[in-house]
Amino acid sequence: MRHGFQIGSLARHTFLSVDTIRFYEKKGLLRKPQRSVGGFRLYTVRDVERLQFVRCAQELGFSLAEVQELLVIHDNGQQACAHVRDLIGHKLDSVRQKIRDLKMLESSLKRALCRCEGALEHKDAHVSDCCPVLEELSRANNGKRS
């Protein structure tokens, strides 16, 4: 093959870095490209499409291992819909759990901020008492050592 994309051009077409493309090659997400007479990697339009597939799957939150699984299904032309549906269902469950965890974290941070603001409102400017949140964290940490 004399014509093709060199890695820099491929990077621009896919909005990925050259290092990312090389990493994907090492991980088997992208086939080893043919080389020019001068030793440059030469990629095809199919490689552009594959990298766009990988990037889009990652944007949906799939790990590289999950992307690899999706690529195997895609490449083998398997009846994939049920399998992909299951993968997406698991990913959605994971995202929902992360959202619940983040909401709990948000609530904890709001409470801590309120305690800080309350302490600052009632604090005499000359008193150097410790922050109530730092005191609580210190107590919690001491409790874990016991």
C-alpha positions in Angstrom: 0.0 0.0 0.0 1.6 3.2 -1.1 -1.1 5.6 0.1 -2.6 6.1 3.5 -2.6 8.2 6.6 0.5 8.7 8.5 0.1 8.7 12.3 0.0 12.5 12.6 -2.7 12.8 10.0 -4.6 10.0 11.7 -4.3 11.8 15.0 -5.8 14.9 13.5 -8.7 13.0 11.8 -9.6 11.2 15.0 -8.8 13.9 17.6 -6.5 11.5 19.4 -2.9 12.0 20.3 -0.1 10.0 18.5 0.7 8.4 21.8 -2.9 7.3 22.3 -2.9 5.7 18.8 0.3 3.8 19.6 -1.1 2.7 22.9 -4.3 1.4 21.2 -2.1 -0.5 18.8 -0.2 -2.1 21.7 -3.5 -3.0 23.4 -4.8 -4.6 20.2 -7.6 -2.1 19.7 -6.1 -1.1 16.4 -4.3 -3.5 14.0 -0.6 -3.1 13.3 -0.4 -0.9 10.2 1.5 -1.5 7.1 4.7 0.5 6.7 5.9 2.7 3.9 9.2 2.2 2.2 10.6 4.7 4.7 9.2 2.8 7.7 6.3 5.2 8.4 3.0 3.7 9.7 0.3 3.9 7.0 -3.3 3.8 8.2 -6.5 3.4 6.2 -10.0 4.9 6.3 -11.0 1.8 8.2 -8.5 2.6 10.9 -10.0 6.1 11.2 -13.5 4.6 11.6 -12.2 2.1 14.2 -10.5 4.8 16.3 -13.7 6.9 16.1 -15.6 3.8 17.3 -13.2 3.4 20.2 -13.4 7.1 21.1 -17.2 7.2 21.0 -17.4 4.0 23.2 -15.1 5.6 25.7 -17.1 8.7 25.7 -20.1 6.5 26.7 -18.1 5.4 29.7 -16.9 2.0 28.5 -13.5 0.9 29.7 -10.8 -0.2 27.3 -11.6 -3.9 28.2 -15.2 -3.3 27.4 -14.4 -1.5 24.2 -12.2 -4.5 23.2 -15.2 -6.7 23.8 -17.5 -4.5 21.7 -14.9 -4.6 18.9 -14.7 -8.4 19.0 -18.5 -8.5 18.7 -18.4 -5.9 15.9 -15.6 -7.6 14.0 -17.0 -11.1 14.2 -20.4 -9.9 12.9 -22.1 -11.7 15.8 -25.7 -11.3 16.6 -24.7 -8.6 19.0 -27.8 -6.7 20.1 -28.6 -8.7 23.2 -25.0 -8.8 24.3 -24.5 -5.1 23.8 -27.8 -4.4 25.5 -26.5 -6.3 28.5 -23.2 -4.4 28.5 -25.0 -1.1 28.3 -27.4 -2.2 31.1 -24.4 -3.0 33.4 -22.8 0.3 32.5 -26.0 2.2 33.2 -26.3 0.5 36.6 -22.7 1.5 37.4 -23.4 5.1 36.3 -26.5 5.2 38.5 -24.5 4.0 41.5 -21.9 6.6 40.9 -24.6 9.3 40.7 -26.0 8.1 44.1 -22.5 8.1 45.6 -21.9 11.6 44.2 -25.2 12.9 45.6 -24.2 11.5 49.1 -20.8 13.2 48.7 -22.6 16.5 47.7 -24.8 16.3 50.7 -21.8 15.7 53.1 -19.9 18.6 51.5 -22.9 20.9 51.9 -23.2 20.0 55.6 -19.5 20.6 56.1 -19.7 24.0 54.3 -22.7 25.0 56.5 -20.8 24.1 59.7 -17.8 26.1 58.5 -20.0 29.1 57.6 -21.8 28.9 60.9 -18.6 28.7 62.8 -17.2 31.7 61.0 -20.3 33.8 61.6 -20.2 33.2 65.4 -16.4 33.3 65.8 -14.7 36.2 67.6 -12.0 37.6 65.4 -9.4 37.1 68.1 -10.2 33.5 68.9 -8.2 30.9 67.0 -10.4 27.9 67.6 -10.0 25.0 65.3 -12.4 24.6 62.4 -15.4 22.3 63.4 -14.9 20.2 60.2 -11.2 19.7 60.9 -12.1 18.7 64.5 -14.8 16.2 63.3 -12.4 14.7 60.7 -9.7 14.4 63.4 -12.2 12.6 65.8 -13.3 10.3 63.0 -9.6 9.5 62.1 -8.8 8.8 65.8 -11.8 6.5 66.1 -10.6 4.4 63.1 -7.2 3.8 64.8 -8.7 2.3 67.9 
